[in-house]
């Protein structure tokens, strides 16, 4: 029996070595995202690489590994450091500064409703309870399109990404915008977005809502960033607000370049928002969200009061609730 146990422990240690090696390669190659959009795809999974490296280290220890300079712990440590190098800068970047005690306060709900949303009634009830000023929706079509219709009495003003035609990216508001514009349609290679400008006693501000395509294949998402930067440049940077499903995480070099290009302050800080439901044809569920792909930006006049993640509401995304003050 002891020889069988020793053999099993050896198999586990070899498995841990293989896992640590694979994760180290992935996290090291991901650093090439600084130069290559194709390699940058690997950066989005930095938290996964970090978790798997820790798992490999734990398996090695449980299987009797003791020497810290053995190949498995050394390789796992490399994977941990490489993954952390992608993740840590997100939590070290400067914020907007403390909010004023008084001033104009704005509450925004950012939510990809998912075309196959499973519980629109629950989503409507939660959204109304937030008493937000502005709602920015993506995938507001099919079954989830009823959510926007159910909110039309409380949020009578809306702009979509391809008015007057149905389009899945929408901005809903209580206040009538003084100007509004659609930015494109639903196809992956154009910018699915809408914008609305509002006037208040403290001056005008614009809200832009977008839905980016996936980072695979590399290229189209970066083109959307270029177009979005031109749209943002048409508005005063100090007061503009941008919200959307960017399908891009803050660990990626693409999103870091976008942050610099837009000239706005990203208020979300590593809030993972996907998945909130079973995904893929295999109906895979995860205990926690993995990817931080829903982002909210605002100009320097706005200070962050809070950014929180909402509950599961039948979508594959969690909503993000942002409160700003100027």
Secondary structure as a PSIPRED ss2 file (coil, helix, strand):
# PSIPRED VFORMAT (PSIPRED V4.0)

   1 X C   1.000  0.000  0.000
   2 X H   0.000  1.000  0.000
   3 X H   0.000  1.000  0.000
   4 X H   0.000  1.000  0.000
   5 X H   0.000  1.000  0.000
   6 X H   0.000  1.000  0.000
   7 X H   0.000  1.000  0.000
   8 X H   0.000  1.000  0.000
   9 X H   0.000  1.000  0.000
  10 X H   0.000  1.000  0.000
  11 X H   0.000  1.000  0.000
  12 X H   0.000  1.000  0.000
  13 X H   0.000  1.000  0.000
  14 X H   0.000  1.000  0.000
  15 X H   0.000  1.000  0.000
  16 X H   0.000  1.000  0.000
  17 X H   0.000  1.000  0.000
  18 X H   0.000  1.000  0.000
  19 X H   0.000  1.000  0.000
  20 X H   0.000  1.000  0.000
  21 X H   0.000  1.000  0.000
  22 X H   0.000  1.000  0.000
  23 X H   0.000  1.000  0.000
  24 X H   0.000  1.000  0.000
  25 X H   0.000  1.000  0.000
  26 X H   0.000  1.000  0.000
  27 X H   0.000  1.000  0.000
  28 X H   0.000  1.000  0.000
  29 X H   0.000  1.000  0.000
  30 X H   0.000  1.000  0.000
  31 X H   0.000  1.000  0.000
  32 X H   0.000  1.000  0.000
  33 X H   0.000  1.000  0.000
  34 X H   0.000  1.000  0.000
  35 X C   1.000  0.000  0.000
  36 X C   1.000  0.000  0.000
  37 X H   0.000  1.000  0.000
  38 X H   0.000  1.000  0.000
  39 X H   0.000  1.000  0.000
  40 X H   0.000  1.000  0.000
  41 X H   0.000  1.000  0.000
  42 X H   0.000  1.000  0.000
  43 X H   0.000  1.000  0.000
  44 X H   0.000  1.000  0.000
  45 X H   0.000  1.000  0.000
  46 X H   0.000  1.000  0.000
  47 X H   0.000  1.000  0.000
  48 X H   0.000  1.000  0.000
  49 X H   0.000  1.000  0.000
  50 X H   0.000  1.000  0.000
  51 X H   0.000  1.000  0.000
  52 X H   0.000  1.000  0.000
  53 X H   0.000  1.000  0.000
  54 X H   0.000  1.000  0.000
  55 X H   0.000  1.000  0.000
  56 X H   0.000  1.000  0.000
  57 X H   0.000  1.000  0.000
  58 X H   0.000  1.000  0.000
  59 X H   0.000  1.000  0.000
  60 X H   0.000  1.000  0.000
  61 X H   0.000  1.000  0.000
  62 X H   0.000  1.000  0.000
  63 X C   1.000  0.000  0.000
  64 X C   1.000  0.000  0.000
  65 X C   1.000  0.000  0.000
  66 X C   1.000  0.000  0.000
  67 X C   1.000  0.000  0.000
  68 X C   1.000  0.000  0.000
  69 X C   1.000  0.000  0.000
  70 X C   1.000  0.000  0.000
  71 X H   0.000  1.000  0.000
  72 X H   0.000  1.000  0.000
  73 X H   0.000  1.000  0.000
  74 X H   0.000  1.000  0.000
  75 X H   0.000  1.000  0.000
  76 X H   0.000  1.000  0.000
  77 X H   0.000  1.000  0.000
  78 X H   0.000  1.000  0.000
  79 X H   0.000  1.000  0.000
  80 X H   0.000  1.000  0.000
  81 X H   0.000  1.000  0.000
  82 X H   0.000  1.000  0.000
  83 X H   0.000  1.000  0.000
  84 X H   0.000  1.000  0.000
  85 X H   0.000  1.000  0.000
  86 X H   0.000  1.000  0.000
  87 X H   0.000  1.000  0.000
  88 X H   0.000  1.000  0.000
  89 X H   0.000  1.000  0.000
  90 X H   0.000  1.000  0.000
  91 X H   0.000  1.000  0.000
  92 X H   0.000  1.000  0.000
  93 X C   1.000  0.000  0.000
  94 X C   1.000  0.000  0.000
  95 X C   1.000  0.000  0.000
  96 X C   1.000  0.000  0.000
  97 X C   1.000  0.000  0.000
  98 X C   1.000  0.000  0.000
  99 X C   1.000  0.000  0.000
 100 X C   1.000  0.000  0.000
 101 X C   1.000  0.000  0.000
 102 X C   1.000  0.000  0.000
 103 X C   1.000  0.000  0.000
 104 X C   1.000  0.000  0.000
 105 X E   0.000  0.000  1.000
 106 X E   0.000  0.000  1.000
 107 X E   0.000  0.000  1.000
 108 X E   0.000  0.000  1.000
 109 X E   0.000  0.000  1.000
 110 X E   0.000  0.000  1.000
 111 X E   0.000  0.000  1.000
 112 X E   0.000  0.000  1.000
 113 X C   1.000  0.000  0.000
 114 X C   1.000  0.000  0.000
 115 X C   1.000  0.000  0.000
 116 X C   1.000  0.000  0.000
 117 X C   1.000  0.000  0.000
 118 X C   1.000  0.000  0.000
 119 X C   1.000  0.000  0.000
 120 X H   0.000  1.000  0.000
 121 X H   0.000  1.000  0.000
 122 X H   0.000  1.000  0.000
 123 X H   0.000  1.000  0.000
 124 X H   0.000  1.000  0.000
 125 X H   0.000  1.000  0.000
 126 X H   0.000  1.000  0.000
 127 X H   0.000  1.000  0.000
 128 X H   0.000  1.000  0.000
 129 X H   0.000  1.000  0.000
 130 X H   0.000  1.000  0.000
 131 X C   1.000  0.000  0.000
 132 X C   1.000  0.000  0.000
 133 X C   1.000  0.000  0.000
 134 X E   0.000  0.000  1.000
 135 X E   0.000  0.000  1.000
 136 X E   0.000  0.000  1.000
 137 X E   0.000  0.000  1.000
 138 X E   0.000  0.000  1.000
 139 X C   1.000  0.000  0.000
 140 X C   1.000  0.000  0.000
 141 X C   1.000  0.000  0.000
 142 X H   0.000  1.000  0.000
 143 X H   0.000  1.000  0.000
 144 X H   0.000  1.000  0.000
 145 X H   0.000  1.000  0.000
 146 X H   0.000  1.000  0.000
 147 X H   0.000  1.000  0.000
 148 X H   0.000  1.000  0.000
 149 X H   0.000  1.000  0.000
 150 X H   0.000  1.000  0.000
 151 X C   1.000  0.000  0.000
 152 X C   1.000  0.000  0.000
 153 X C   1.000  0.000  0.000
 154 X C   1.000  0.000  0.000
 155 X C   1.000  0.000  0.000
 156 X C   1.000  0.000  0.000
 157 X E   0.000  0.000  1.000
 158 X E   0.000  0.000  1.000
 159 X E   0.000  0.000  1.000
 160 X E   0.000  0.000  1.000
 161 X C   1.000  0.000  0.000
 162 X C   1.000  0.000  0.000
 163 X C   1.000  0.000  0.000
 164 X C   1.000  0.000  0.000
 165 X C   1.000  0.000  0.000
 166 X C   1.000  0.000  0.000
 167 X C   1.000  0.000  0.000
 168 X C   1.000  0.000  0.000
 169 X C   1.000  0.000  0.000
 170 X E   0.000  0.000  1.000
 171 X E   0.000  0.000  1.000
 172 X E   0.000  0.000  1.000
 173 X E   0.000  0.000  1.000
 174 X C   1.000  0.000  0.000
 175 X C   1.000  0.000  0.000
 176 X C   1.000  0.000  0.000
 177 X C   1.000  0.000  0.000
 178 X C   1.000  0.000  0.000
 179 X E   0.000  0.000  1.000
 180 X E   0.000  0.000  1.000
 181 X E   0.000  0.000  1.000
 182 X E   0.000  0.000  1.000
 183 X C   1.000  0.000  0.000
 184 X C   1.000  0.000  0.000
 185 X C   1.000  0.000  0.000
 186 X C   1.000  0.000  0.000
 187 X C   1.000  0.000  0.000
 188 X C   1.000  0.000  0.000
 189 X C   1.000  0.000  0.000
 190 X C   1.000  0.000  0.000
 191 X C   1.000  0.000  0.000
 192 X E   0.000  0.000  1.000
 193 X E   0.000  0.000  1.000
 194 X E   0.000  0.000  1.000
 195 X E   0.000  0.000  1.000
 196 X E   0.000  0.000  1.000
 197 X E   0.000  0.000  1.000
 198 X E   0.000  0.000  1.000
 199 X E   0.000  0.000  1.000
 200 X E   0.000  0.000  1.000
 201 X C   1.000  0.000  0.000
 202 X C   1.000  0.000  0.000
 203 X E   0.000  0.000  1.000
 204 X E   0.000  0.000  1.000
 205 X E   0.000  0.000  1.000
 206 X E   0.000  0.000  1.000
 207 X E   0.000  0.000  1.000
 208 X E   0.000  0.000  1.000
 209 X E   0.000  0.000  1.000
 210 X E   0.000  0.000  1.000
 211 X E   0.000  0.000  1.000
 212 X C   1.000  0.000  0.000
 213 X C   1.000  0.000  0.000
 214 X C   1.000  0.000  0.000
 215 X C   1.000  0.000  0.000
 216 X C   1.000  0.000  0.000
 217 X C   1.000  0.000  0.000
 218 X C   1.000  0.000  0.000
 219 X C   1.000  0.000  0.000
 220 X H   0.000  1.000  0.000
 221 X H   0.000  1.000  0.000
 222 X H   0.000  1.000  0.000
 223 X H   0.000  1.000  0.000
 224 X H   0.000  1.000  0.000
 225 X H   0.000  1.000  0.000
 226 X H   0.000  1.000  0.000
 227 X H   0.000  1.000  0.000
 228 X H   0.000  1.000  0.000
 229 X H   0.000  1.000  0.000
 230 X H   0.000  1.000  0.000
 231 X H   0.000  1.000  0.000
 232 X H   0.000  1.000  0.000
 233 X H   0.000  1.000  0.000
 234 X C   1.000  0.000  0.000
 235 X C   1.000  0.000  0.000
 236 X C   1.000  0.000  0.000
 237 X C   1.000  0.000  0.000
 238 X C   1.000  0.000  0.000
 239 X C   1.000  0.000  0.000
 240 X C   1.000  0.000  0.000
 241 X E   0.000  0.000  1.000
 242 X E   0.000  0.000  1.000
 243 X E   0.000  0.000  1.000
 244 X E   0.000  0.000  1.000
 245 X E   0.000  0.000  1.000
 246 X C   1.000  0.000  0.000
 247 X C   1.000  0.000  0.000
 248 X C   1.000  0.000  0.000
 249 X C   1.000  0.000  0.000
 250 X C   1.000  0.000  0.000
 251 X C   1.000  0.000  0.000
 252 X C   1.000  0.000  0.000
 253 X H   0.000  1.000  0.000
 254 X H   0.000  1.000  0.000
 255 X H   0.000  1.000  0.000
 256 X H   0.000  1.000  0.000
 257 X H   0.000  1.000  0.000
 258 X H   0.000  1.000  0.000
 259 X H   0.000  1.000  0.000
 260 X H   0.000  1.000  0.000
 261 X H   0.000  1.000  0.000
 262 X H   0.000  1.000  0.000
 263 X C   1.000  0.000  0.000
 264 X C   1.000  0.000  0.000
 265 X E   0.000  0.000  1.000
 266 X E   0.000  0.000  1.000
 267 X C   1.000  0.000  0.000
 268 X C   1.000  0.000  0.000
 269 X C   1.000  0.000  0.000
 270 X C   1.000  0.000  0.000
 271 X C   1.000  0.000  0.000
 272 X C   1.000  0.000  0.000
 273 X C   1.000  0.000  0.000
 274 X E   0.000  0.000  1.000
 275 X C   1.000  0.000  0.000
 276 X C   1.000  0.000  0.000
 277 X C   1.000  0.000  0.000
 278 X C   1.000  0.000  0.000
 279 X E   0.000  0.000  1.000
 280 X C   1.000  0.000  0.000
 281 X C   1.000  0.000  0.000
 282 X C   1.000  0.000  0.000
 283 X C   1.000  0.000  0.000
 284 X E   0.000  0.000  1.000
 285 X C   1.000  0.000  0.000
 286 X C   1.000  0.000  0.000
 287 X C   1.000  0.000  0.000
 288 X C   1.000  0.000  0.000
 289 X C   1.000  0.000  0.000
 290 X C   1.000  0.000  0.000
 291 X E   0.000  0.000  1.000
 292 X C   1.000  0.000  0.000
 293 X C   1.000  0.000  0.000
 294 X E   0.000  0.000  1.000
 295 X E   0.000  0.000  1.000
 296 X E   0.000  0.000  1.000
 297 X E   0.000  0.000  1.000
 298 X E   0.000  0.000  1.000
 299 X C   1.000  0.000  0.000
 300 X C   1.000  0.000  0.000
 301 X C   1.000  0.000  0.000
 302 X C   1.000  0.000  0.000
 303 X E   0.000  0.000  1.000
 304 X E   0.000  0.000  1.000
 305 X E   0.000  0.000  1.000
 306 X E   0.000  0.000  1.000
 307 X E   0.000  0.000  1.000
 308 X E   0.000  0.000  1.000
 309 X E   0.000  0.000  1.000
 310 X C   1.000  0.000  0.000
 311 X C   1.000  0.000  0.000
 312 X C   1.000  0.000  0.000
 313 X C   1.000  0.000  0.000
 314 X C   1.000  0.000  0.000
 315 X C   1.000  0.000  0.000
 316 X C   1.000  0.000  0.000
 317 X E   0.000  0.000  1.000
 318 X C   1.000  0.000  0.000
 319 X C   1.000  0.000  0.000
 320 X E   0.000  0.000  1.000
 321 X E   0.000  0.000  1.000
 322 X E   0.000  0.000  1.000
 323 X E   0.000  0.000  1.000
 324 X E   0.000  0.000  1.000
 325 X E   0.000  0.000  1.000
 326 X C   1.000  0.000  0.000
